[in-house]
Amino acid sequence: MGIIERCHDPYGKLSEQRRRQLSRLLRSPDQQLWERSRGLVIRAVPLVTLEMAVKSVSGRPEIRSAPDPFTLYRALRFAVG
């Protein structure tokens, strides 16, 4: 099971559309896609958004640009681990 399949929102597994969105962001992060994805809930309890997870692993209080794929992957692992 891949890291994206382990992400859940309050309603259960992420929709296919949201899984594809995260996959695209991991493959090729860009600012516009990051802006659309930063609020995605990737863990239901406790509630964790993608941006919250990135902030936790990067140690930066503000994320101004799209994170690199390695940071995004670490954030997903942080959230679902």
C-alpha positions in Angstrom: 0.0 0.0 0.0 1.4 3.3 -1.0 1.7 6.4 1.1 -1.1 8.2 -0.6 -3.5 5.3 -0.1 -2.8 5.5 3.6 -4.2 9.0 3.8 -7.7 9.5 5.1 -10.1 12.5 5.5 -13.0 12.6 7.9 -15.1 10.6 5.5 -12.6 7.8 5.0 -10.3 7.1 2.1 -9.4 10.0 -0.1 -11.3 10.3 -3.3 -9.6 9.2 -6.5 -9.4 12.8 -7.6 -7.6 13.8 -4.4 -5.2 10.8 -4.6 -4.3 11.8 -8.2 -3.9 15.4 -7.1 -1.4 14.4 -4.4 0.4 12.1 -6.8 0.8 14.9 -9.3 2.1 17.2 -6.6 4.7 14.5 -5.5 5.8 14.0 -9.1 6.1 17.6 -10.1 5.4 20.2 -7.4 4.4 23.6 -8.7 3.0 26.7 -7.0 -0.5 26.5 -8.4 -1.0 22.9 -7.6 0.4 23.4 -4.1 -2.1 26.3 -3.5 -4.9 23.9 -4.5 -3.6 21.1 -2.4 -2.3 22.7 0.8 -5.7 22.4 2.6 -6.3 18.7 1.8 -7.0 16.7 4.9 -4.6 13.8 4.9 -5.3 12.5 8.4 -8.7 12.6 10.1 -7.9 12.1 13.8 -6.2 14.2 14.8 -7.1 16.4 11.8 -3.9 17.1 9.7 -3.9 19.0 6.5 -1.0 18.7 4.0 0.2 22.2 4.9 0.2 21.4 8.6 2.3 18.2 7.9 4.7 20.1 5.7 5.2 22.8 8.4 5.8 20.0 11.0 8.6 18.3 9.0 10.2 21.4 7.6 10.3 23.4 10.8 9.2 26.5 9.0 6.3 28.4 10.3 5.3 29.7 6.9 5.4 27.9 3.5 5.6 30.4 0.7 6.5 28.2 -2.2 5.7 24.6 -3.2 7.7 22.2 -1.2 10.1 19.8 -2.9 9.0 16.1 -3.4 11.2 14.9 -0.6 9.6 17.2 1.9 6.1 16.4 0.7 6.8 12.7 1.1 8.2 13.2 4.6 5.1 15.2 5.4 2.8 12.4 4.2 4.8 9.8 6.2 4.6 12.1 9.3 0.8 12.3 8.9 0.0 8.7 8.4 2.8 7.2 10.5 
